[in-house]
Structure formats: structure tokens, C-alpha cells
């Protein structure tokens, strides 16, 4: 009658007459439920806990608190030492707890929570930089893809000199517009690649899509034409003439629909 729930249901599944004594019942019951017995942990178990390299400080605090809650009568001094021991030595919190030891575990967790706020902000900033850099790379890939079946080189005007040399000659002109600043974390840029147009690292001037597009706009406005191949100039004139042809027809043609 002392058995309850699943244990009582198990008792009723025993074949009739299979148990002849309480000692035998104890043996069968123990054999059945030994695997369900929880093993008590001693305070030394906390020294096996370490903050993982990819684990946030807040998650480490939660994991440590959960393990300590499973240890009955755990001494606060032991728990405080184990908590600090589990931190990487280069961690700012480890340095804080070493230089200014806290007297109680409550104080240790209080200072740890303040450092967790800083760690949360650092992780959020890092993720935002990664997303911005990924978006910038994806935009660059889309812009570099050929359109209309033409190659990327054919989509731009042909010049007699490299476009970084053009920029060097017209950089002080009043009609030259400054580009938007480069996105992403500057510390993660490839410092071996420098763009004079953006005045920053990450890519070469000759590969700068922003400078290529701005140069196309300047050519349409009548600037930098001295650097254009003569055949390209004729192509631009033919294109402009083709674009103006429908307008002339609408201006002088019949107005009937």
C-alpha cells in the first residue's frame, strides 16, 4: 500500500505467486529502479565546471547556479572559488575577482551579473557587425554580377588609363562627390587593399563599384571625357541619339491615340 504511481502499476504486473517474502520484493524492486536513483554530488563537482569558449558569461552563470542547486549544503566559499576557477584567466571578471575578492557568493554573483551586461552588449555588437559585413559582401556580389548577358567589363565605359589614375587627376574637382563611408568593422578589413575613393581599406580603387558608377555618371554629365577611348565616345553618342529619338517622334508626330 506504500507504493504509488508507476511503482504501484509495476507491482500489479508481477505474476501471481512470484514474490514469497518482503526481502525478495525488496530485491526485485531495487533491481527494477536502481537506474532511477539520483546520485548526490559533492561540492568538489563544481570545480569541474568551466566556461566554454563559445559560451556567454550569462549562460555560464546560469549553468553554474543550476549545478550548485543540486548540491545540498554546499559551502559558499567553495562555490565562490569554483566559480572563479571556471573562468578563463584572460576574462575581465576573473581579474576583478582576483584583485578584489568578494566575501560572499551573493556578492560574487552580483558583480558577475554586471559583467554579464557588458558581455551581452559585446556579443550583440559583434553580431550586428557580422550582419552588416555580410550584407555588404552580398551587395558587392550582386553588383559584380553581369547583367543582360554581358560581362562586367562591358557594362562600363572603356578608358585609356586605369580608373584609379583618373581619380588621382580629378580628386580636387568640385563636381566630384564623396561616397558614403564603408560599412563593417574597420578592424576586420583587409589592410593590404586600399581604396582612394572611400579613403579606407577593404578593396582596391580599380575594383570599387561605387567609383565605377560615379565615373559613369560623370561621363554622362560631360566630365572625364578626355580619358575615354574614342570608340566608346561614339557609342555614348549613338546611345544618346537612340534615347532622344522617341521624344522627337512624340513632339512632332500625330497626337491621336
MILOBA-299636 format. One line per field, with one value per residue (C-alpha): residue in three letters; z, x, y. Coordinates in steps of 0.1 Angstrom, whole numbers, plus 5000, padded with zeros to 4 digits. Layout:
<nodes>
r	Ala  ...
z	Z  ...
x	X  ...
y	Y  ...
</nodes>
This chain:
<nodes>
r	Unk  Unk  Unk  Unk  Unk  Unk  Unk  Unk  Unk  Unk  Unk  Unk  Unk  Unk  Unk  Unk  Unk  Unk  Unk  Unk  Unk  Unk  Unk  Unk  Unk  Unk  Unk  Unk  Unk  Unk  Unk  Unk  Unk  Unk  Unk  Unk  Unk  Unk  Unk  Unk  Unk  Unk  Unk  Unk  Unk  Unk  Unk  Unk  Unk  Unk  Unk  Unk  Unk  Unk  Unk  Unk  Unk  Unk  Unk  Unk  Unk  Unk  Unk  Unk  Unk  Unk  Unk  Unk  Unk  Unk  Unk  Unk  Unk  Unk  Unk  Unk  Unk  Unk  Unk  Unk  Unk  Unk  Unk  Unk  Unk  Unk  Unk  Unk  Unk  Unk  Unk  Unk  Unk  Unk  Unk  Unk  Unk  Unk  Unk  Unk  Unk  Unk  Unk  Unk  Unk  Unk  Unk  Unk  Unk  Unk  Unk  Unk  Unk  Unk  Unk  Unk  Unk  Unk  Unk  Unk  Unk  Unk  Unk  Unk  Unk  Unk  Unk  Unk  Unk  Unk  Unk  Unk  Unk  Unk  Unk  Unk  Unk  Unk  Unk  Unk  Unk  Unk  Unk  Unk  Unk  Unk  Unk  Unk  Unk  Unk  Unk  Unk  Unk  Unk  Unk  Unk  Unk  Unk  Unk  Unk  Unk  Unk  Unk  Unk  Unk  Unk  Unk  Unk  Unk  Unk  Unk  Unk  Unk  Unk  Unk  Unk  Unk  Unk  Unk  Unk  Unk  Unk  Unk  Unk  Unk  Unk  Unk  Unk  Unk  Unk  Unk  Unk  Unk  Unk  Unk  Unk  Unk  Unk  Unk  Unk  Unk  Unk  Unk  Unk  Unk  Unk  Unk  Unk  Unk  Unk  Unk  Unk  Unk  Unk  Unk  Unk  Unk  Unk  Unk  Unk  Unk  Unk  Unk  Unk  Unk  Unk  Unk  Unk  Unk  Unk  Unk  Unk  Unk  Unk  Unk  Unk  Unk  Unk  Unk  Unk  Unk  Unk  Unk  Unk  Unk  Unk  Unk  Unk  Unk  Unk  Unk  Unk  Unk  Unk  Unk  Unk  Unk
z	5000  5003  4966  4944  4908  4884  4912  4921  4885  4882  4913  4898  4867  4888  4882  4909  4935  4921  4954  4986  5010  5016  5012  4977  4969  4980  4957  4927  4933  4937  4906  4887  4899  4906  4874  4885  4917  4917  4926  4951  4941  4965  4964  4946  4915  4910  4902  4870  4856  4831  4809  4773  4746  4727  4758  4770  4806  4814  4802  4824  4854  4848  4844  4875  4896  4884  4893  4927  4934  4931  4959  4994  5020  4995  5012  4998  5000  4979  4954  4950  4944  4920  4901  4896  4887  4859  4842  4816  4831  4805  4814  4829  4856  4866  4871  4891  4915  4919  4927  4947  4963  4973  5008  4999  4970  4967  4961  4935  4916  4918  4902  4877  4866  4860  4838  4820  4809  4793  4777  4763  4747  4733  4717  4703  4687  4672  4657  4643  4627  4612  4597  4583  4568  4553  4537  4523  4508  4493  4478  4463  4448  4433  4418  4403  4385  4348  4336  4303  4295  4292  4311  4340  4320  4291  4313  4320  4297  4282  4294  4282  4317  4349  4368  4399  4379  4367  4403  4412  4385  4393  4431  4437  4412  4427  4408  4424  4451  4482  4487  4517  4544  4541  4563  4586  4613  4603  4623  4601  4568  4545  4552  4521  4499  4499  4481  4474  4466  4500  4517  4535  4534  4521  4483  4456  4438  4405  4420  4436  4423  4439  4420  4387  4390  4399  4370  4346  4360  4354  4318  4311  4326  4302  4327  4323  4286  4279  4294  4272  4242  4210  4201  4235  4229  4196  4214  4240  4213  4195  4227  4235  4200  4203  4236  4221  4190  4207  4222  4188  4174  4202  4198  4161  4154  4154  4188  4180  4202
x	5000  5030  5037  5023  5020  5042  5057  5023  5014  5046  5037  5004  5022  5042  5029  5008  5028  5062  5071  5073  5088  5094  5131  5125  5102  5129  5155  5132  5121  5158  5168  5140  5145  5183  5188  5163  5183  5198  5235  5243  5271  5296  5309  5341  5320  5318  5355  5348  5327  5344  5332  5332  5348  5316  5295  5283  5291  5254  5249  5279  5264  5230  5247  5269  5238  5219  5247  5252  5214  5218  5244  5230  5248  5274  5297  5297  5334  5340  5313  5330  5364  5350  5331  5362  5383  5359  5365  5393  5423  5421  5385  5379  5357  5385  5408  5382  5376  5413  5422  5391  5379  5342  5333  5301  5287  5259  5285  5303  5271  5262  5295  5292  5257  5271  5299  5273  5255  5287  5293  5257  5263  5296  5280  5251  5275  5296  5266  5254  5289  5288  5253  5264  5295  5277  5251  5278  5295  5262  5255  5290  5284  5251  5266  5295  5272  5269  5235  5218  5243  5271  5304  5311  5338  5315  5289  5313  5329  5363  5390  5425  5441  5431  5403  5425  5447  5416  5406  5441  5437  5402  5401  5401  5374  5342  5319  5334  5311  5323  5310  5292  5315  5324  5302  5315  5341  5373  5395  5384  5391  5419  5446  5465  5437  5432  5405  5414  5378  5365  5398  5396  5407  5389  5392  5413  5403  5401  5376  5354  5319  5309  5337  5329  5292  5301  5325  5297  5276  5304  5308  5271  5274  5303  5332  5363  5357  5394  5401  5376  5385  5373  5352  5335  5327  5309  5289  5278  5267  5248  5231  5221  5207  5187  5172  5163  5146  5113  5110  5113  5086  5062  5069  5063  5041  5004  4986  4959  4960
y	5000  5023  5021  5049  5059  5040  5018  5006  4999  4979  4959  4948  4935  4909  4873  4859  4839  4852  4870  4849  4874  4911  4906  4892  4921  4945  4928  4928  4964  4976  4958  4975  5011  5013  5033  5059  5067  5102  5103  5130  5153  5168  5204  5193  5187  5225  5226  5205  5234  5257  5285  5273  5293  5299  5303  5338  5348  5349  5313  5302  5319  5301  5268  5272  5282  5252  5228  5243  5240  5202  5201  5200  5221  5235  5260  5295  5299  5267  5277  5312  5296  5271  5298  5319  5288  5281  5315  5320  5338  5365  5372  5407  5392  5367  5397  5416  5387  5381  5417  5424  5391  5391  5379  5361  5341  5367  5394  5372  5367  5404  5415  5387  5399  5434  5419  5398  5430  5442  5408  5408  5442  5430  5399  5419  5445  5417  5400  5434  5440  5405  5410  5444  5430  5400  5423  5445  5414  5402  5436  5437  5402  5413  5444  5425  5400  5407  5420  5412  5385  5410  5408  5431  5448  5455  5472  5502  5528  5520  5543  5549  5547  5528  5544  5548  5572  5591  5596  5609  5636  5647  5643  5680  5689  5705  5681  5650  5637  5619  5584  5570  5556  5519  5496  5469  5467  5485  5462  5432  5449  5436  5463  5452  5466  5504  5524  5560  5569  5557  5565  5532  5496  5465  5467  5483  5515  5497  5473  5499  5497  5530  5548  5530  5540  5576  5577  5566  5595  5620  5608  5613  5648  5656  5652  5629  5625  5631  5597  5578  5556  5573  5543  5544  5581  5573  5545  5570  5595  5567  5557  5593  5597  5565  5577  5611  5596  5586  5620  5638  5615  5623  5660  5663  5632  5628  5633  5608  5576
</nodes>
